[in-house]
Structures are given as structure tokens and as C-alpha cells.
Amino acid sequence: DRGAGVTSRNGQLSTATTSRIVWDTADKYLRNVVEEQEYGDYILPFTVLRRLECLLAETKPQVIELVESMKGMPPHLIDIAVRDEFGLSFYNTSPLDLATIASVDDNVDKSLLSYVAGFSHNIADIWESFEFPRLVERLAAANRLLGVVKHFSTLPLGEVGDTAMGDIFEDVMYRSFDKKGKSAGAFYTPRDAIKLMVDILFASDEESLGGESVLRSIYDPTAGSGGMLLVAQEALQELNPGVRTTLYGQELMPAAYALGKGDLLIQGGRPDAIRQGNTLREDLYADQTFDYVLSNPPFGGDWSDDAKKVREQAAVPGSRFSHGLPPKSDGQMLFLAHCAHKLSPAGKNGHGGRAAVVSNASPLFTSDKGPTSIRQWLFDEDLIDAIIALPTQMFYGTGIATYIWILDRNKEPHRKGKIQLIDGSGQWEAMRKPLGDKRREMSQADRDTVAEAYRDFENADPSISRVMVPE
């Protein structure tokens, strides 16, 4: 039912229909030119390009005129002028568009790259991260580029709202990752897992989220394709349509970064909502803390290449890595410690930062000195609110047992000094079609069962919940 029933403003195309038309590019122009698992690598950047083009079309002539009048001025001043005059956080100054390029057979590749180069500097890295010039070159060499440009130039992606466009992009991403199978896990966290994380995160804050002028920040240090940020934002707005959210993310992998930044942009997000960089080496939000933190860091990620920078930071008392270092073969607990440090302190209304972090069993049971020290610090600070066991075969890249750690900077009074353990491993349904290692999913009813156990905070049979007091 992904997007079913959503129509464009003129009522002509449903989201599902538009998604299918977008994906039709694969059958018409990519078959026998690129490998099937690479279809999304081509379709996704062109989808982003067409959506951005549609968003800018109405005011583009006036924007070009304004930018020309400010020639020679610093780019940030031009950005401010465009935003103040037109309400746009990015723009394009090329006289070209996809329809113009598609109307001429000659030099399609050069025209397309010139057009993309006309985007404002604050989103130029999207095309670099997508490796767009390489994609254009390959399609041009196979005499398929003109057909692709024509196809996308006709898509009515300006006729849908941000939410519907998000559904379309989500559908296209899903099709792309369906082709990639297991390797999709490097980019994409299943939506059922994210929704459970979000349900638990907000369960303790529902009272503070009511009312007017509510502001909340959401951060993901391993942002991938941006799914956690967007699902959390949508869930907050369902709880309180008036809530104002600001999204922040950091992502290392160029392709995932481009997807995340592109997805946020096509849904009306800020150009700088996601920043590219290695979170372990450098926290690009070093001076900030957040209301909500979500993360699905790599399982068993080797951090040897980052060891010098990590150890330098660990030598600073009270820093994010000063509480202990795990073995270099597995950096999960570095991310766990980082997430704990990014939580906002408790405010006057009692609300403090909360985090949901995915892990395998290693951070729970590894007895090495470093992980033990990190766990002890989390115990001493009373930061661990709950640990939830998930069903196996929940994620695209692994079928092993996984857990969600819930951290809280200011627990509810009845939860202070205690940790809740919830066994959600039996709450699942078999998927009709496996995707990579993901063969099970948690339905709304399954997630409700876990969320209810969290709220009840009980320690009795036959409950799936246990409440313990750490030593």
C-alpha cells in the first residue's frame, strides 16, 4: 500500500502510478546497458534532478536575473538574497532544463552536465556524490542518454506535494534496494525497525510534545539515505501537527549521502540537513546536542583507520570517547558513546535528550576492558532506559540477533535507576518476498505490543518485559 491513493494536485496520477512511470526508465533505457542491481544508481539521481527542476521552474527566470545582477558578490550573500526574495534555499542559473536538452540531439551529455553545474554551490556535492558525470558518460556511450533525458523531462513531479513526493522517492528507493538485495543494508534501515524506534522514543515524551510552539531537533550520526530522520519527523508531526522539527545528519558513504540529501531536498528540507564526513574522526556537530538521536551504525565495523583520531579524542577527559575504547575490530560502542554524548541535558520542563541505537549482541556481552568501561559509564550516568531484543532476520544485511538501546538523559521518575529489558524477538510476521537477509517484519500490531510493554514497565510473567536494577 506504499503511496496508494495519493494523487497529484490535478488528481490525475497516484503516487504508485508515478513511481511505476519513474521506474519504467529501467525497462526502456537501462536494460542491457547496466547491471540490474545498478538500475537505482541511475534512476534515483535523475528523479532528484527532475523534482528539483520542477520546484524551481516557476521563479527561475527571475532568479537568474537576480543572480546576474549580483555577479562578483560572495556566494553566501547571493544565497541570502535568493532566499529572502523567493523563499528558496537552493537555485539553478543555467538557461537549460531537461526539456530543452531533450529537444536537441547533439551534445546531450555536455548540455546535461552544464545544466547540473548551474545549481547553487550548497547542493553541488549531490551530483559529485552520485557520480553523475560517470553515469552520463556511460549512458551517452550506449546511445541511451537522450531517451533517459526525454523520459524524465515529461514527469509531472512538480504536481505533487512534499509528502507524496517523499512516498514516490521512497518507492523508487525500495525498488532500487530490492535489486541490490543484501547490499541494501549499507544504505537503508527497514521502515518497520525505524517506526519501532520512533514509537519508543516518543512514548516517554508524549505529554511534553503537546501544545503550541513545540521545537524538537532530530539527529542521526550514521544517516544513510535519511530514512530515520524523515520517519521521526513524520511521527512527530502526527503527534502534534504544529511541532517544528529541525533535522541533522552525518554520513560517510558518498552514494548514501547523496540519497539522503536528495530525499530531504525533494521533501522541502534544508540543503545542509545532512553533512558528509566520518563521524568517528570528526563530529561535524561538535558543539550541539539534540532532543532525539537515532542511529544504525555498522555492525562489526573496523575502526583501525580511524584509531589515531579516536585515541586523540579519547585522551581528552570528559570527551565522547574518554570512557573506554572497544577492540578495533568492532566500533559499535564508539557510536553508542557518541550518541550518548549528543543528548541534550534536561531542561526546565524535565525533557532531556533520548536516543535509539541499533546494535548486535556484541555491545551487550563483550567482556573486554573497553566495552566494560563504556557500559559502566552508561550505568553510572543512568543513561540506559531500555534494551529491546528484535526478531532475527529483520535487517537487509544480516540475519543475526539485533537490539535497540534506548538512552535517556532525564528518565521519568519511576524509571530512574532501572533498566527495562524487552523481548520483542517473537513479534514478527514472515515477509511475502524476502529482501537480502530480511525475511521478517514487524507489523503495526507487533510494534504496538512492544510499545505497550515499554509503557507498562512491568516485571511479571507472562510479560515480555523485565525491569532490573544494575549493580
N, C-alpha and C positions, 0 to 999 in steps of 0.2 A: 504493500500500500504506500510505497515511498512516493510522496507527492501526489497521489491520486486525488482528483477532484479540484486541484488548484488550477485556476485559469488565469490567463493574462488579462490585462485591463479591458481589452476589447472582447474578452470571453471566447476567443477562438481556439486557443491552444492550451491544453492541460500541461502541467509540469512533466508528467510521464511522457506525453507525446513529444514535447520539445526535447527532452532528454534523448529519446529514441532518434529524433532527427539529427541531433548533435552527433550521436554515436554512429549514425549512418556513414559518416566520413570514413570509418574503418573499412566497411564493406566496399565502398565505391572507389576509394583512392589509396588506401594503405595496403590492401591485400597484395601479397607477392612482392611488396616493396620493403616492408619492415616485418620483423617477427611479431607474432600475435601478441605476445606479452608486452611489447613496446607500444601498442596502439595508444594507450593513455598518455605516453610521453609526448605524443604529437597532438592529440585531441585536446588535452587539458590546457596547454598554453594558448591554443587558438580560441578556446572557449573564453578564457580570461581576456584575451585581446579584444574579441568581439563585444563582450559585455562592457569593458571599459570604453570602447569606442562609442557604444550606444549611450552610455551615461554622459559622455562629453559632447555629443553631436549638437545639441540644441544651442549651446553657447560658444561652440568652437571658433567661429569667425570673430566674435568679439574678444575672445581670449587671445587669439593670435594677434589681433590689433593692439591689445593692451601690452602684451609681452614685447612686441616690436617697438612700442613707444618707450619701453624701459630698457632697451638694448644697452649692454655695458654695465648694468647695475648688478650687484651681488644676487645670486640665485635665491637666497633666503628672503630678500626683500621682494623679489618678484612673486615668490610663493605667497607671501603675506598679502600682496596686492590682489592676486587672483582669488585667494580665499575670501578677502573682505568684499570684493566686488561681485563674485559669482558663487561663493559658498563651496568652492571646490578645493579639495586637499591635494589634487594632482591634475595634470593637464597635458595636452599634446599640441605642439606648434607646427606640425607638418601639414602642408596643404593636402596631403594624400589621405585616403581612407581605403578600406578593403574593396569597396565597390569600384572606386576609381582605378585601383590597381588591377582588379579583375577585368576591367573593360579593355585593357591593352595586353596583347600577347607578349610584347617584348620586355625584357629586363624585369620580369616579375620579382625575381629574387632580390635584385638591387633596390627596387622600389619598396618592397616589403621591409627590408632592413632599414632603409632610410626613414620609412614611416615609424617604425618602432623606436628608432633613435630620437624621434621628435617628442617622446614622453618626457615629462619633468624628471629631474635628477633623482627625486625621492622615491621613484619606483623603477629606475633604470636597472637596478640589480635583479629585478624579477626575470628579465629576459636573459641576463647573464646566467642566472642560476638554472633556468630552464634549458640552457644551452641552445637558445633559439637560432642563432646563426647556423649551427651544425644541422639542426632539423631542416631549416630552409634549404641548405645546400644539398642535403640528401634527397629531399622531395624534388628539387629543381633538376638534379641529375637524372631522376627517374621520370621526368616529364609529368609529375603529378601535382606540382605546386600550384599551378593556375587553377586546377579543379578544386583543390582544397580552399584556396582563397575565395573562389566564387561561391562555394558551398557555405562558408561561414559569413560571407558578406550579405547573405539573404536571411540569416537567422534573426528573428524578432526579439532579441534579448533585451531590448530597451522597453518592451511592453509588459514586463513582469516586475513585481516589487522585489525588495531585497530578500524577503523570506522565501518567496517562490524561487528566486534565482539561486538561493542557497540550496534549496531542495534539488534543483536541476544539477548544480555543480556536484552536490553530494552523490546524486545518482550516477553521474558520469565518472566520478572518482571510484565509486563502488564497482562499476563495470570494469574500470581500468585495473583495480586491485584484484578483481575476480580473475583476470587474465594472468596477473603476476603470481597469484596463489600465495605460497608461503612467504615469499619475499615482501609481500604487502605489509608484514608486521613491522618492517623498518620505518614505515611511514604512518601507519594507521592503527589506532586503537579502536576495537569494536564499540559500536554505539551502545550496546547493552551494558558493557562494562562501565563506560563513561557515565551513563544515566544512573547506575547504581552508586557510583562515587559521588555524583552530584546530589542524589537523594539523601545520602547520609550526611554530606557536608552541610546541607541547608536544614536538616532536621532539627539541629540544635539551635538554629538562628531564626526560626520562623516568626517569632514574636518581634525581634528587632528589625526584621525585613518589612514589616508593615508600616503604614503611614506615608507621609509625603517627604520629599527631599531626601530620599534614601540614596546614598552613594556607596558603591562597592567596587573594589578592584579585584581582578582575577589574573593569576599569573601561572604560566607553565614553562619551566626551565628546559623542557625537552618537548617542544611544541609540535613537532612533526607537521602534519598537514593542518593543524589548528583546530581539530575537532573538539578537544576538551574545552578550549576557550569558548567556542561557539555554542556547544551544548549547555555549558554552565550559564552563559549569558541568556540563552533562551529560557532556561529553567527559572532563573531569577525573575525574568520579565513575566513569566506565567504566575509566579507568586505575587508579584506587585508590578503591574504594567507601568507604573511611574518610576520604577527604580532606574537610576543612571549607573551604567557599568562602564568601566574602562578596562580594556584587555591589554595584557603584556605577555610577550613570549620570547623565548630564545631557542634557536635551532641551529645545529651544526651542519647537517647534510644539505647541500645546495638544492637538490630537487625537492626535498620535503619543505625547505624554507620557502621556495618559490610557490609551492602549492598552498602553504599556509597563508602567506602574504596575499596571494592572488584570491583565495577564498574569502578572506576578511575584506579585501578591497571590493569585490563584486557584491558584497552584502553591506556596503556603506561604511566599512571600518577605516581606521586611520592608516596611512601609509607606513608609519613606524610602529604599528602594534606588535609586530614580530621583528626581532633583530637577529642577524646571523652571527654566530660565534660559538666557541667551545665553552660551555658553561663551567666545566671544571677548571679550565685555565683562567677564565675571566668572567666574572659576573657583570654583565652589561647593565644591570640594575643595582649596582653595589650599594647605593645609598637609599634604597627603597625597600619597604616591607609591604605586605599585601593582605587583604581580607581573606582571600581564598587562594590556595595553591593546589594545583593538580599536576601530577607527573606520572608518566610511564617510562622510566629510564630503561636503558638496555640491560637485559639480564646477563650477568657474567661478563660485562664489558671490561676489557683490559685497559687499565689507565697508565700503563708504563710510559707511553709517550708524553703523558701529562704530569709525570711524577715530580719533575723539578719544580714546576709552578705550584703544584698542590702542596709539596713539602714546604715551600717558601711561605705559603699562606698558613699552613698548619703551625708554623713556628711563632705566629702572632697570637698571643693569649686572647682568648675570647672570640677568635675568628671562627668562621663556619667549619673549618677542618681541624680545629685545635683540640677536639675531644677524642681523637684517635683516627688511625688510618687502617683501612681494611687491606687484605692482600691485593697486590697489583693485578691479579687475575680477575678481580670482581669489584667494580666500582659502585655497586648499587648503594652501599651505605654512605658513600660520599654524597650522592644525590639526596638520600634521606636526611642527612645532616644539613645539607644546603637548604632543603625545603623547610626544615625546622627553623633555620635562621631567617627565612624570608617572611615569617608570620608576623603580622602587626601585633604590637603589645595591646593589652586590654585597655579599652577606652573608658570614659566615664560611665557609659551605659552598660558596661560589663562585657561588651562584644570584643573578642580578640580573634586573631587570625586562626584559620583552620586549614588543614591540608589533607589531601587524599593521595597516597603514593602507592603505586603498584610494585610488587616485588615477587621474586620466587621465594623458596624456603630459606635460602642462604642467610639473609639478614636476621632471621629468627633463631637459627640454630648454630651458626658458625661460632666456634669457641675460641678463635684466635684472639689475641690481646686487643687488637684494634677494634674489631666489631663489638667485643665485650665492653670496651670503654665507651663506645658510642651509645650502646644500649643503656649502660649505667647512667650516662649523662641524660638520656631521654627519660629514664625513670626518676632521677633526682629532680629534674625540672618539671616532672608531672606533665609531660607533653603527649604521652601516648594515651589517646582516648579509647580507641578500639582497634582490633585487628580482625579482619574478615577473611575467612577462607573461601575462595571461589571454586566453582566447578573446574575440573581439569578440562583440557581441550577448549578453552574459552578464547584463546588468542590465536592470531593468524600464524605467528612464527614459532610457536611452541605448544606442546600438549601437556606440559608438566603442571604440577600444582602451583597455584599463584595466590597471592594475598593482597589485600588493601590495608595499608596502615593509615589510620585516621589520627592526625595530630591536632592538638588544640592548645592555643596559648592561654585560654581562660575558660576552663571547663565549667559546666553547670555545677552548682554546689553539691548535688547528690552524686556527681561523678568524680569529684576531686579525690586524688589519692588512690584511684582504682583504674583498672583496665578491663574493658569488656572484650571477650573473645566470642566471635560469632562464626558458627559453622554453616556457611552457605553452600558447601560443596554439593549438596543434594538438590539444590534449587536450579533445575535446568530442564531444557527440552532439546531433543535432537533436531538439528538443522535439516531441512529438506535437501539442501545442497551444501556440502562442506566447502570451505574456502581456506586453502592451505591446511594448517593444523587445527583450524577452528571447526569443530563438529558439533558443538553445543552452544546454546544461547540461553540467556535469562529473560524470560517473558516479563511483562509488567507485573503479573501475579507473583512470579518468583522474586522480583526485586521488592515488591511490597512486603513479602514475608520477611525478608532480611531487614528492611527499614522498620517494620513493626517490632521486630526483636530488638533492634537498636533503641527505639523509643521506650520500650517496656523496661529495659535494663534489668532483666530478671536473671536469677541464678537457680533455676529449678527444672527438674525433668517434667515433661519431655522437651523442654525448650531447647532451641539451637544456640542459646546464649549462655555464657558463663562469665561471672564477674569475679575478678581476682584482685588481691592487693599485693603489688610487687614487693619483694624483700629489699 
